[in-house]
Amino acid sequence: MTEKNPIHWYSLFPFLQDIPISSYDITPITLSAGICAFADGSASTAIPLLLKGSIKVLKIAETGREILLYRIRPGETCIIMLSSAMGDIPYPATAIVEQDAEALMIPNELYKQWLQQYPSIQAFTYQNLARRLSSVMTLIEEIAFKRIDIRLIRFLLEQTSEKQPRLYLTHEEIATELGTAREVISRVLKNLEGDHVVTLSRGKIEVTHRQALENLLLEM
């Protein structure tokens, strides 16, 4: 069940304090984990302002291969949805709810009106666009120019620690995170297992020799 709670909204989206929000019929919607929030090719009718949960934005090829573009966290919006609304074009990605979410859905025309009236929402919008563009450019650079074994080792080190050496992800999920094929991830992980730095089991990877894994990264 959702509630109108402007104080919580303001903490995540301070620009809303400049808007007479109570004069608009805006109520949060709930999105259950696992559902497709926005489909590739669908029309953009509203801009999401995420209050709770997590949504992952993917590009899915005809072959079924997926690349994770970014995640939307509380206090953020979807810049692809935003650009679709501004340009009046179909949504060119797929957004899947990763964790149960709540969002304010601001109708396109209303958001455009606010964008013209309030400098604070202009700043929020441009900052989000710049930050996301930078992250997507970094992703492209990683995929195009950096070896997958280096990227995978770095990913394993970032996602685990000495106290929490286990990573509960499938090879397919890691491939989506890193923008490559599952077969490639499985091959590199098998090599790392052969080097005795990780152990593999169904849906789980355990970093067994963290220092040796870090040394491998330094040698590459």
N, C-alpha and C positions, 0 to 999 in steps of 0.2 A: 504494500500500500504506500502510495506517495503522498507527501504533504507539501503545502506551500511553506517554505522556510527561507524567506529572503535573507536572513542573517547568514545562513549557511551558503546561500548563493553568492552573497557579497564577498565572503572570505575566499571563494574560489575565483570569482569573476568581479573584481572590484569596480569595473566600469559600470556594472548594473546599478551602482549607487547613484549614478548621474541620471538614471532613467526613471521616470515615474512608473515603475514596474507594476504597481497595483492597479493601474488603469488598463492593463492588458490582461486578457484571459490566457495566461500562460501557466500551465501546470506540468510538473515533471512527468515523464513517461517511464515505465519500467521495461527493461530489456533482459530477457533470461539468457543465461550462458548457453552458448552453442547455436543460437539463432543467427541467421543472416540479417543484419540490420539494414544494409544497403547492398543491392546487387549491381553487378557490372551492367551498364547500359540503362539503368533505371533513371527516371527523371528526378532531379533535385527539387524538393519543395520546401525544405526547411534546413536551417543550420543547427547542428547539435552542439550544445554546451554540456560537456560531461560533468556530472555531479558525483558519480560513484561508479566503481567498477573499472573495467578495461575492455577496449575494443581494438582488435588488430585489423589493419588494413592491408590487403593482399592484392597482388596481380596474379591471376590464374591463367595459364596458357591453355590452348585447346587440348594439349596432351595431358592436362591435369597437373602439371608442375606448378608449384606455387613459389612466389617470392614475397617475403614479408617486407612491406615498405616502411611501416612504422606502427606504433601503438598509440592509441588515444587514452590519456590518463585523466583523472579528475582535474578540472581547471583548464582543460584544453578543448580544442575543437578539431574537426577534420578539415584540413586545408584543401583536400581534393574536393570534398563536398562544397566548401566555400568557393573554390574557383569554378566549379560547375554551376553554382547558383549565380555567381557574378557574370559568367559568360553565357548562361542559359544553354548549357550543353549537358548531355547525359553523363551520369557518374561513371568514370572509366576504371573502376576498381571494385573490389568486394570487401565489405566490412563485416567481420564476424565478432559477435560478443564473446569475449574470453572469460570474463567474470560478470556475474549478475550486475547490471548497470542501471543507473538513472540518468536521464538527460533532459535538459530543457530544449525543446525544438522550436526555434525562432523562425517563423515563416520568412521566406526569401525576401519578399518586398519590405517587410518590417525591418529586417536586418539591414537592407540597403538604405532604408530611411534613417535608421540609427547611425549608420556609417557616415552619412552626410551631415548629421546634426551634432554628433558627440566626438570630440577629439580623443577621448579615452578609449572608445571602441575602435577608432582608427588605429591607435597605437597598439592595442591588443591584436588586431587583425594583421597589421604589417609585421609585428614581431613574430607572430605565429607562422606567417608565410615565410619569413626569412629563416627562422630556426628550422622549419621542416624542409625547406629547400636545401639548406646546408646538410641536413642529415641524409636526405635522399642522394645528394651529390657524393657524400662520403660512401654511401652504400654502393653506388655505381662504381666508384673508384676501387672499393674493396673487391667487388665482383670481377671487374675488368682487369685489374693490375696486380692483385695480390694472390699468392699461392694459397690454395684451399687448405693445405696441411697447416700452414702458419695460422690461418684464420680459425681453423678448428681447434688447434691447441690453445690459442688465445681465448677462444670462447669457453673451452673447458676450464681454464684457469679462472676466468671471470665469474663463471657460474658455480664454482665450488670453492671450498676453503679447507684448511687443515681440520677444522672441527666438523665441517659438512662436506665430505669428499664425494658424496653420491649425487648424481644428476638423474632425475627421473624424466627422461625424454626419449622418444623413439628416434631412430635414425631419420625417419621421414620428417619429424618435427624440427630436428636440427638442420636438415637440408633446407627447409622453408626459412628458418632463421638466417641461414647463411647464403641463401639464393643459389643453391646448386642442386644436383640430383641426389636422391637417396643412395644410389649405388656408389657414388663418389664418397659420400660420408662413411658408408659401410666399409669401403676399401681402406680408407685412411685410418679408421678406428681399428680395423683388423691389424694394420701395420703397427699401430701404437700398442695394441695388446701383445703383439709379437715382441715389442721392445720392453714388455713387462712394466709399463707405466700406467696402464689402465686395465680393468677387467670388465668384460661385457656380459650382460644377461638381458633377458627380455624386458624392454622398457626401462633399463637402468644401466648407467655407466658409473664406474667407481674409479676415481683417481687414486691409484695405490702408491705411487711414488711421485709426489708433487715436485720435489726438487729436481728429479731426473727429467720430468716433463718440462720444467722451466729451463733446464739446461739444453734440451732439444730445441726449444724455441730460440735460444741465444745462438745456437750453432747454425741456424737456417739463414 
